[in-house]
Amino acid sequence: MSPTEGRHPEGVSAPPTADVIVVAAGTSARMGGSDKLATTIGDRPLLAWTLAALAASPVVERIVVVTASDRIAVIAAARWLPNVVVAVVAGADRRQGSVAAGVAALDDSLVEGRAGRVGRPTDDRVILIHDGARPLVTPALVESVARATDRHGAAIPVLAVTETIKRVGHGLVLETVDRSTLASAQTPQGIRAGLLRTAYREHRPDGPETWTDEAALFEACRIPVHAVPGDPLNLKVTVPADLDRVRSALLGAPTIRIGIGHDSHPFGPAEPLALGGVVIVGAPRLHGHSDGDVALHAVCDALLGAAGLGDLGRLFPAGPATPPGIASRELVTEVVRRVEEAGWRPLALDLTIVAARPRLGPHLDGMREAVAGLTGLASEAVNVKASTGNLDGMEGAGRGMSALAVATLGASRPW
């Protein structure tokens, strides 16, 4: 039978139940020597949050935790262990061996009758494998992968690659890789039990090959793997900085942040003027390493400040790394991308431009629309105004202009 033959269509019936193997036997090599799964977040370790997130899914029936042999007793006796955990077992040196140990523990649990299924063939059992270091997994993602696995035989969640990808070697860029067919894989990764046994017959878990994830094994066995949309916030804790993001998510980070940005530039000898994302012909250009758009620079600093990501000068220093004359619109696009990657989204912007010249009134609406388009905001969430009276200093003398921006950010998802 093919992986999809005889399966019910998605959405027609109730979601399948699933068993989960949580892989938690790693060495946390990139965490500076500390065990990331034992790191306390709030009142319990990171692993406890992962297990609680999985147990919250109505499709999860049983969980097996695979860990280092010296951690078994502590985890098995932990008060935070969910009731759906039926075993805590020792892992292996490689991920595939740890997963196999989890599969064996699930089979033992079935034989012992701890959580049997009525009328569901053993080979049809949906098995999900999840990283112990992904505590932000949602019930919706678990169900999505379980449904796809039940229907197709094997499934994983993926995220489209948004960065430009380069192939490099010996310190040189060799080529640009087409990213349209590339995606990054997440967990949980799903497989029906019968197909997994077939894969193990073809490639033993203790064999010479090493698989970086379960899908790599399935692909080698010519088992079609169905891709479902992943969750950008389902991050895997790999380096110490990831713990800060997870801690903010789990313990309730503020849902609103405010940032202030300020910049000033003198006029230069050339023209036209780039300001607020529009071009004003006949007005002198502002001097700077970029196109000198003082208004967009202030917007960038306000967004970065609200997200806690430093400032524009550190992101785009005036040097060889930043192309001379770079359009500030490009800077805003990159800043917004980084803000969103950090888990925030712009909610509103208030921008004030201070200058004695040129006359800005006819251009304010255009700037408003330009800033809104660059930041993904509705035009009514952006306010652009000009201050021209009672000025002193560089602005009052007409030698340059400055801008002040206030940005309001909201969390990308309610923590």
DAFENNOR-V789193 format. One record per backbone hydrogen bond with DSSP energy under -0.5 kcal/mol. NH is the residue of the N-H (numbers start at 1). CO is the residue of the C=O. If there is no record, write none. Layout:
BEGIN
nh=[NH,NH]
co=[CO,CO]
END
This chain:
BEGIN
nh=[5,7,12,13,18,19,20,21,22,22,23,23,24,24,31,32,33,34,36,38,39,39,41,43,44,46,47,48,49,50,51,52,53,54,55,56,57,60,61,61,62,63,64,65,66,66,67,67,68,71,72,72,75,76,77,78,81,85,86,86,87,89,91,98,99,100,101,102,103,104,105,106,107,108,109,110,111,112,113,114,119,121,124,125,126,127,127,128,129,130,130,132,134,137,142,143,144,145,146,147,148,149,150,151,152,153,155,156,157,158,159,161,162,165,167,168,169,172,174,174,175,177,177,179,182,184,186,188,189,190,191,192,193,194,196,197,198,199,200,201,202,203,207,216,217,217,218,219,220,221,222,223,224,226,226,228,230,234,235,237,237,238,242,243,243,244,244,245,246,247,248,249,250,251,252,253,257,259,261,263,265,267,268,272,273,275,275,278,280,281,283,285,287,291,294,297,298,299,300,301,302,303,304,305,306,307,308,308,309,315,316,319,322,323,325,326,330,331,332,333,334,335,336,337,338,339,340,341,342,343,344,345,347,348,349,350,351,352,353,354,354,355,355,356,363,364,364,367,368,369,370,371,372,373,374,375,376,377,381,382,383,385,387,388,396,397,398,399,400,401,402,403,404,405,406,407,408,409,410,411,412]
co=[2,4,9,9,59,126,62,128,20,64,21,130,22,66,28,29,28,31,34,35,35,36,44,41,41,39,37,45,45,46,47,48,49,50,51,52,54,57,18,59,18,84,20,87,22,64,65,89,24,68,68,69,71,72,73,75,78,82,63,84,63,65,67,94,95,96,97,98,99,100,101,102,103,104,105,106,107,108,110,109,117,119,121,122,17,125,191,19,189,21,128,23,131,134,138,139,140,141,142,143,144,145,146,147,148,149,190,226,188,228,184,182,160,177,175,166,172,169,167,172,167,165,175,177,179,159,157,129,129,155,127,153,125,123,192,193,194,195,196,197,198,199,204,213,213,214,214,215,216,217,219,218,222,154,224,156,158,231,233,133,235,236,239,239,240,240,241,241,242,243,244,245,246,247,248,248,409,407,405,403,401,399,285,283,280,273,278,275,273,279,280,270,266,326,292,293,294,295,296,297,298,299,300,301,302,303,304,305,304,311,312,317,319,321,289,323,327,327,328,329,330,331,332,333,334,335,336,337,338,340,339,410,408,408,381,406,383,404,385,352,402,353,387,395,360,360,361,363,364,365,366,367,368,369,370,371,372,372,378,379,349,351,353,386,392,393,395,394,394,265,354,263,352,261,350,259,348,257,345,255,343]
END
